[in-house]
Amino acid sequence: MGSLGWKNILLMSGAGATFLLSASPSQAAVINLSDLTGWETTGNASSSDGQVSLSSSGGVSRVIIEQFLELPNQALNSLNSSPTNGSALKTTITVNAGDVLEFDWRFSTNDYLPYNDFSFYSIGSLVTKLADVALVGNYGNTTSKTSYTFDQDGKYTLGFGVVNSSDTAVNSTLTVNNVLESVKPVPEPFTILASLTTAGLGVALRRKQKQAANKSIV
């Protein structure tokens, strides 16, 4: 076979490797909030139109919220020095490393400083503040989207909450919707094997081409 033929085969092999390594597209799973199916709540929570609203009024103590969300004792104190009472909800999700959690949220308050009511989300033992009165201002509100990328496979407790600060009066709310878990795209096992096989074929063909070239010189 001439050198042009060998080049054609090698180019086809390379193209095959590129195609076979293509990952399947990512998928997003909606975590239902429309009727709280699969969720547990504590305190004052309501659901409608695909979203859930948590209220700090009529809530439960900081200690109960931490126990409910399976958080370390005084975890909420790391977000606010004087958490008192509030409400929360939770569910359990199973993820792979690289999966992404996304959700839309709105924090609004009828309170004012120094009563720094706040909202948060939790994943496992990790708790993160979303917003507080200091951020939105007295009687203020804010709307945003948050995403979190998992770095380890596992089963996690996902939670949301809103809490009063320094008193148990005057309401603040957290509204959550569009909770999605996006699955990281990965090559199928047979695809990886086929790619390795194709790569090995390319090496063998290059070796044979070199041997043929050496013979022609002799």
HUBEL-V505858 format. One record per residue. OMEGA is omega in radians with two decimals (none if undefined). Layout:
omega->(OMEGA/OMEGA)
//
This chain:
omega->(-3.13/-3.11/3.13/3.12/3.11/3.13/3.13/-3.13/-3.13/3.11/3.10/3.13/3.13/3.12/3.13/-3.14/3.14/-3.12/-3.06/3.14/-3.14/-3.13/3.05/-3.08/3.14/3.14/3.13/3.11/3.12/3.08/-2.91/3.03/-2.99/3.11/3.12/3.07/-3.13/3.14/2.99/-3.13/2.98/-3.09/-3.02/-3.10/3.08/-3.10/3.06/3.08/3.05/3.11/3.12/3.11/3.08/-3.12/3.09/3.10/3.13/-3.09/-3.13/-3.04/3.08/-3.12/-3.14/3.12/3.14/3.11/3.14/-3.11/3.13/3.12/3.06/3.10/-3.14/3.07/-3.13/3.09/3.09/3.12/-3.06/-3.03/-3.04/3.10/-3.11/-3.12/-3.13/-3.07/-3.12/2.98/-3.10/2.98/3.13/3.12/3.07/-3.02/2.98/3.07/-3.11/3.07/-3.08/3.04/3.11/3.06/3.05/-3.13/3.10/3.05/3.09/-3.08/2.97/-3.06/-3.07/3.11/0.29/-3.14/-2.93/3.08/-3.06/3.09/-3.06/2.92/-3.13/3.05/-3.02/3.14/-3.14/3.13/-3.04/3.12/3.03/-3.14/3.06/-3.11/3.13/-3.14/-3.02/-3.09/3.13/3.12/-3.03/3.12/3.05/3.11/-3.09/3.05/3.14/3.06/-3.14/3.14/-3.13/3.13/3.12/3.01/3.03/3.08/-3.03/2.95/3.11/-3.09/3.05/3.13/3.03/-2.97/2.98/3.11/3.05/3.04/3.11/-3.12/3.11/-2.95/2.91/-3.09/2.98/3.09/-3.09/3.03/3.13/3.12/-3.07/2.99/-3.12/-3.09/3.14/3.12/3.10/3.07/3.05/-3.13/-3.12/3.11/3.12/-3.13/3.14/3.13/3.12/3.12/3.13/3.11/3.11/3.11/3.13/3.11/-3.13/-3.13/3.11/3.12/-3.13/3.11/-3.14/3.11/-3.14/3.13/3.13/-3.13/-3.11/3.13/3.11/none)
//
